[in-house]
Amino acid sequence: MALAAGALAGLSATPARADSGISCQEYLVPVTVPTPGTSMAGQLCVPAGGASVVMVLVPGATYNSAYWDFSYDPSVYNFRLAMNDAGYATMTVDRLGTGRSSKPPSATVTAED
């Protein structure tokens, strides 16, 4: 799967939300493979003071971004929130076929793309 250069630059985002000063924006990033119009969903969260490092959090197998942003007892089980509280920006993504990302026919999505 190929992302266009500077894919996040200039994309419109949904309104930010805040958890203890953390600013989050959701993105739909166009990808060139497997078919035109395909996009991956992601959420960029930045701590209140900003950050110089962005952790890209990609869930495995058939999980979606909720794997990193678990809502049950967030102070204990939410990795994304813990990393934001530690001063890291995070980008959680939904792989193709999961969450808010496009769901192209499975025959068009291969390991080589």
PyMOL CGO cylinders between C-alpha atoms (Angstrom):
from pymol import cmd
from pymol.cgo import CYLINDER

trace = [
    CYLINDER, 0.00, 0.00, 0.00, 1.41, 3.37, -0.92, 0.3, 1, 1, 1, 1, 1, 1,
    CYLINDER, 1.41, 3.37, -0.92, 0.66, 6.67, 0.78, 0.3, 1, 1, 1, 1, 1, 1,
    CYLINDER, 0.66, 6.67, 0.78, 0.97, 9.86, -1.17, 0.3, 1, 1, 1, 1, 1, 1,
    CYLINDER, 0.97, 9.86, -1.17, 3.89, 12.04, -0.08, 0.3, 1, 1, 1, 1, 1, 1,
    CYLINDER, 3.89, 12.04, -0.08, 2.78, 14.43, 2.62, 0.3, 1, 1, 1, 1, 1, 1,
    CYLINDER, 2.78, 14.43, 2.62, -0.54, 12.59, 2.92, 0.3, 1, 1, 1, 1, 1, 1,
    CYLINDER, -0.54, 12.59, 2.92, -1.51, 14.24, 6.21, 0.3, 1, 1, 1, 1, 1, 1,
    CYLINDER, -1.51, 14.24, 6.21, -0.59, 17.76, 5.13, 0.3, 1, 1, 1, 1, 1, 1,
    CYLINDER, -0.59, 17.76, 5.13, -3.61, 19.85, 4.27, 0.3, 1, 1, 1, 1, 1, 1,
    CYLINDER, -3.61, 19.85, 4.27, -6.22, 17.15, 4.90, 0.3, 1, 1, 1, 1, 1, 1,
    CYLINDER, -6.22, 17.15, 4.90, -9.40, 18.28, 6.52, 0.3, 1, 1, 1, 1, 1, 1,
    CYLINDER, -9.40, 18.28, 6.52, -9.95, 16.79, 9.92, 0.3, 1, 1, 1, 1, 1, 1,
    CYLINDER, -9.95, 16.79, 9.92, -12.91, 16.33, 12.19, 0.3, 1, 1, 1, 1, 1, 1,
    CYLINDER, -12.91, 16.33, 12.19, -13.11, 18.71, 15.15, 0.3, 1, 1, 1, 1, 1, 1,
    CYLINDER, -13.11, 18.71, 15.15, -10.52, 18.04, 17.84, 0.3, 1, 1, 1, 1, 1, 1,
    CYLINDER, -10.52, 18.04, 17.84, -11.51, 16.45, 21.12, 0.3, 1, 1, 1, 1, 1, 1,
    CYLINDER, -11.51, 16.45, 21.12, -9.57, 16.68, 24.33, 0.3, 1, 1, 1, 1, 1, 1,
    CYLINDER, -9.57, 16.68, 24.33, -8.68, 14.20, 27.07, 0.3, 1, 1, 1, 1, 1, 1,
    CYLINDER, -8.68, 14.20, 27.07, -6.70, 16.05, 29.71, 0.3, 1, 1, 1, 1, 1, 1,
    CYLINDER, -6.70, 16.05, 29.71, -5.32, 18.61, 27.25, 0.3, 1, 1, 1, 1, 1, 1,
    CYLINDER, -5.32, 18.61, 27.25, -4.72, 16.13, 24.41, 0.3, 1, 1, 1, 1, 1, 1,
    CYLINDER, -4.72, 16.13, 24.41, -5.82, 17.31, 20.96, 0.3, 1, 1, 1, 1, 1, 1,
    CYLINDER, -5.82, 17.31, 20.96, -7.04, 14.59, 18.56, 0.3, 1, 1, 1, 1, 1, 1,
    CYLINDER, -7.04, 14.59, 18.56, -7.95, 14.84, 14.89, 0.3, 1, 1, 1, 1, 1, 1,
    CYLINDER, -7.95, 14.84, 14.89, -9.31, 12.12, 12.63, 0.3, 1, 1, 1, 1, 1, 1,
    CYLINDER, -9.31, 12.12, 12.63, -8.05, 11.73, 9.07, 0.3, 1, 1, 1, 1, 1, 1,
    CYLINDER, -8.05, 11.73, 9.07, -8.95, 9.75, 5.98, 0.3, 1, 1, 1, 1, 1, 1,
    CYLINDER, -8.95, 9.75, 5.98, -5.70, 9.23, 4.06, 0.3, 1, 1, 1, 1, 1, 1,
    CYLINDER, -5.70, 9.23, 4.06, -6.04, 8.25, 0.38, 0.3, 1, 1, 1, 1, 1, 1,
    CYLINDER, -6.04, 8.25, 0.38, -3.99, 5.24, -0.70, 0.3, 1, 1, 1, 1, 1, 1,
    CYLINDER, -3.99, 5.24, -0.70, -3.11, 4.36, -4.29, 0.3, 1, 1, 1, 1, 1, 1,
    CYLINDER, -3.11, 4.36, -4.29, -3.52, 0.61, -3.95, 0.3, 1, 1, 1, 1, 1, 1,
    CYLINDER, -3.52, 0.61, -3.95, -5.68, -1.53, -4.31, 0.3, 1, 1, 1, 1, 1, 1,
    CYLINDER, -5.68, -1.53, -4.31, -8.29, 0.62, -6.07, 0.3, 1, 1, 1, 1, 1, 1,
    CYLINDER, -8.29, 0.62, -6.07, -8.94, 4.32, -6.65, 0.3, 1, 1, 1, 1, 1, 1,
    CYLINDER, -8.94, 4.32, -6.65, -10.99, 5.89, -3.87, 0.3, 1, 1, 1, 1, 1, 1,
    CYLINDER, -10.99, 5.89, -3.87, -9.49, 3.65, -1.18, 0.3, 1, 1, 1, 1, 1, 1,
    CYLINDER, -9.49, 3.65, -1.18, -8.55, 5.33, 2.08, 0.3, 1, 1, 1, 1, 1, 1,
    CYLINDER, -8.55, 5.33, 2.08, -7.16, 4.49, 5.50, 0.3, 1, 1, 1, 1, 1, 1,
    CYLINDER, -7.16, 4.49, 5.50, -8.60, 6.10, 8.60, 0.3, 1, 1, 1, 1, 1, 1,
    CYLINDER, -8.60, 6.10, 8.60, -6.35, 7.39, 11.34, 0.3, 1, 1, 1, 1, 1, 1,
    CYLINDER, -6.35, 7.39, 11.34, -6.44, 9.55, 14.43, 0.3, 1, 1, 1, 1, 1, 1,
    CYLINDER, -6.44, 9.55, 14.43, -3.55, 11.86, 15.34, 0.3, 1, 1, 1, 1, 1, 1,
    CYLINDER, -3.55, 11.86, 15.34, -3.43, 12.79, 19.05, 0.3, 1, 1, 1, 1, 1, 1,
    CYLINDER, -3.43, 12.79, 19.05, -0.94, 15.36, 20.33, 0.3, 1, 1, 1, 1, 1, 1,
    CYLINDER, -0.94, 15.36, 20.33, -0.26, 16.22, 23.99, 0.3, 1, 1, 1, 1, 1, 1,
    CYLINDER, -0.26, 16.22, 23.99, -1.01, 19.77, 25.17, 0.3, 1, 1, 1, 1, 1, 1,
    CYLINDER, -1.01, 19.77, 25.17, 2.63, 20.89, 24.99, 0.3, 1, 1, 1, 1, 1, 1,
    CYLINDER, 2.63, 20.89, 24.99, 3.23, 19.38, 21.55, 0.3, 1, 1, 1, 1, 1, 1,
    CYLINDER, 3.23, 19.38, 21.55, 5.63, 16.52, 20.77, 0.3, 1, 1, 1, 1, 1, 1,
    CYLINDER, 5.63, 16.52, 20.77, 8.73, 15.88, 18.69, 0.3, 1, 1, 1, 1, 1, 1,
    CYLINDER, 8.73, 15.88, 18.69, 8.00, 12.15, 18.23, 0.3, 1, 1, 1, 1, 1, 1,
    CYLINDER, 8.00, 12.15, 18.23, 4.92, 10.52, 16.69, 0.3, 1, 1, 1, 1, 1, 1,
    CYLINDER, 4.92, 10.52, 16.69, 4.25, 6.86, 17.49, 0.3, 1, 1, 1, 1, 1, 1,
    CYLINDER, 4.25, 6.86, 17.49, 2.37, 5.14, 14.64, 0.3, 1, 1, 1, 1, 1, 1,
    CYLINDER, 2.37, 5.14, 14.64, 0.15, 2.49, 16.24, 0.3, 1, 1, 1, 1, 1, 1,
    CYLINDER, 0.15, 2.49, 16.24, -0.97, -0.23, 13.83, 0.3, 1, 1, 1, 1, 1, 1,
    CYLINDER, -0.97, -0.23, 13.83, -3.10, -3.08, 15.21, 0.3, 1, 1, 1, 1, 1, 1,
    CYLINDER, -3.10, -3.08, 15.21, -2.43, -6.62, 14.09, 0.3, 1, 1, 1, 1, 1, 1,
    CYLINDER, -2.43, -6.62, 14.09, -4.62, -9.15, 12.30, 0.3, 1, 1, 1, 1, 1, 1,
    CYLINDER, -4.62, -9.15, 12.30, -8.27, -8.10, 12.17, 0.3, 1, 1, 1, 1, 1, 1,
    CYLINDER, -8.27, -8.10, 12.17, -8.21, -5.58, 15.03, 0.3, 1, 1, 1, 1, 1, 1,
    CYLINDER, -8.21, -5.58, 15.03, -8.91, -1.89, 14.49, 0.3, 1, 1, 1, 1, 1, 1,
    CYLINDER, -8.91, -1.89, 14.49, -7.58, 1.24, 16.21, 0.3, 1, 1, 1, 1, 1, 1,
    CYLINDER, -7.58, 1.24, 16.21, -9.71, 0.57, 19.31, 0.3, 1, 1, 1, 1, 1, 1,
    CYLINDER, -9.71, 0.57, 19.31, -6.95, -1.92, 20.24, 0.3, 1, 1, 1, 1, 1, 1,
    CYLINDER, -6.95, -1.92, 20.24, -4.76, 1.07, 21.22, 0.3, 1, 1, 1, 1, 1, 1,
    CYLINDER, -4.76, 1.07, 21.22, -7.57, 3.38, 22.39, 0.3, 1, 1, 1, 1, 1, 1,
    CYLINDER, -7.57, 3.38, 22.39, -9.52, 1.01, 24.65, 0.3, 1, 1, 1, 1, 1, 1,
    CYLINDER, -9.52, 1.01, 24.65, -12.43, 2.75, 26.38, 0.3, 1, 1, 1, 1, 1, 1,
    CYLINDER, -12.43, 2.75, 26.38, -12.83, 0.44, 29.40, 0.3, 1, 1, 1, 1, 1, 1,
    CYLINDER, -12.83, 0.44, 29.40, -11.00, 1.99, 32.38, 0.3, 1, 1, 1, 1, 1, 1,
    CYLINDER, -11.00, 1.99, 32.38, -8.72, 4.18, 30.22, 0.3, 1, 1, 1, 1, 1, 1,
    CYLINDER, -8.72, 4.18, 30.22, -6.35, 5.06, 33.06, 0.3, 1, 1, 1, 1, 1, 1,
    CYLINDER, -6.35, 5.06, 33.06, -5.35, 1.38, 33.18, 0.3, 1, 1, 1, 1, 1, 1,
    CYLINDER, -5.35, 1.38, 33.18, -6.00, -0.13, 29.72, 0.3, 1, 1, 1, 1, 1, 1,
    CYLINDER, -6.00, -0.13, 29.72, -5.60, 2.70, 27.17, 0.3, 1, 1, 1, 1, 1, 1,
    CYLINDER, -5.60, 2.70, 27.17, -2.11, 2.63, 25.55, 0.3, 1, 1, 1, 1, 1, 1,
    CYLINDER, -2.11, 2.63, 25.55, -2.74, 5.66, 23.32, 0.3, 1, 1, 1, 1, 1, 1,
    CYLINDER, -2.74, 5.66, 23.32, -3.73, 7.81, 26.30, 0.3, 1, 1, 1, 1, 1, 1,
    CYLINDER, -3.73, 7.81, 26.30, -0.72, 6.60, 28.35, 0.3, 1, 1, 1, 1, 1, 1,
    CYLINDER, -0.72, 6.60, 28.35, 1.68, 7.53, 25.53, 0.3, 1, 1, 1, 1, 1, 1,
    CYLINDER, 1.68, 7.53, 25.53, 0.04, 10.97, 25.09, 0.3, 1, 1, 1, 1, 1, 1,
    CYLINDER, 0.04, 10.97, 25.09, 0.29, 11.54, 28.86, 0.3, 1, 1, 1, 1, 1, 1,
    CYLINDER, 0.29, 11.54, 28.86, 3.99, 10.57, 28.62, 0.3, 1, 1, 1, 1, 1, 1,
    CYLINDER, 3.99, 10.57, 28.62, 4.54, 13.32, 26.02, 0.3, 1, 1, 1, 1, 1, 1,
    CYLINDER, 4.54, 13.32, 26.02, 4.36, 11.33, 22.77, 0.3, 1, 1, 1, 1, 1, 1,
    CYLINDER, 4.36, 11.33, 22.77, 2.07, 12.13, 19.87, 0.3, 1, 1, 1, 1, 1, 1,
    CYLINDER, 2.07, 12.13, 19.87, 0.28, 9.07, 18.52, 0.3, 1, 1, 1, 1, 1, 1,
    CYLINDER, 0.28, 9.07, 18.52, -1.27, 8.13, 15.18, 0.3, 1, 1, 1, 1, 1, 1,
    CYLINDER, -1.27, 8.13, 15.18, -3.65, 5.18, 15.51, 0.3, 1, 1, 1, 1, 1, 1,
    CYLINDER, -3.65, 5.18, 15.51, -4.75, 3.64, 12.21, 0.3, 1, 1, 1, 1, 1, 1,
    CYLINDER, -4.75, 3.64, 12.21, -7.42, 1.29, 10.98, 0.3, 1, 1, 1, 1, 1, 1,
    CYLINDER, -7.42, 1.29, 10.98, -5.93, -1.16, 8.50, 0.3, 1, 1, 1, 1, 1, 1,
    CYLINDER, -5.93, -1.16, 8.50, -7.78, -1.64, 5.22, 0.3, 1, 1, 1, 1, 1, 1,
    CYLINDER, -7.78, -1.64, 5.22, -10.93, -3.66, 5.83, 0.3, 1, 1, 1, 1, 1, 1,
    CYLINDER, -10.93, -3.66, 5.83, -11.29, -2.61, 9.49, 0.3, 1, 1, 1, 1, 1, 1,
    CYLINDER, -11.29, -2.61, 9.49, -12.83, 0.25, 11.45, 0.3, 1, 1, 1, 1, 1, 1,
    CYLINDER, -12.83, 0.25, 11.45, -13.38, 3.45, 9.47, 0.3, 1, 1, 1, 1, 1, 1,
    CYLINDER, -13.38, 3.45, 9.47, -10.97, 2.50, 6.65, 0.3, 1, 1, 1, 1, 1, 1,
    CYLINDER, -10.97, 2.50, 6.65, -12.17, 1.41, 3.22, 0.3, 1, 1, 1, 1, 1, 1,
    CYLINDER, -12.17, 1.41, 3.22, -13.24, -2.19, 2.83, 0.3, 1, 1, 1, 1, 1, 1,
    CYLINDER, -13.24, -2.19, 2.83, -12.09, -3.20, -0.66, 0.3, 1, 1, 1, 1, 1, 1,
    CYLINDER, -12.09, -3.20, -0.66, -12.75, -6.71, -2.00, 0.3, 1, 1, 1, 1, 1, 1,
    CYLINDER, -12.75, -6.71, -2.00, -10.32, -9.11, -0.32, 0.3, 1, 1, 1, 1, 1, 1,
    CYLINDER, -10.32, -9.11, -0.32, -9.01, -10.38, -3.66, 0.3, 1, 1, 1, 1, 1, 1,
    CYLINDER, -9.01, -10.38, -3.66, -7.57, -6.92, -4.38, 0.3, 1, 1, 1, 1, 1, 1,
    CYLINDER, -7.57, -6.92, -4.38, -5.60, -6.67, -1.10, 0.3, 1, 1, 1, 1, 1, 1,
    CYLINDER, -5.60, -6.67, -1.10, -2.36, -8.66, -1.09, 0.3, 1, 1, 1, 1, 1, 1,
    CYLINDER, -2.36, -8.66, -1.09, 0.85, -8.73, 0.95, 0.3, 1, 1, 1, 1, 1, 1,
    CYLINDER, 0.85, -8.73, 0.95, 2.79, -7.26, -2.00, 0.3, 1, 1, 1, 1, 1, 1,
    CYLINDER, 2.79, -7.26, -2.00, 0.68, -4.06, -2.05, 0.3, 1, 1, 1, 1, 1, 1,
]
cmd.load_cgo(trace, "trace")
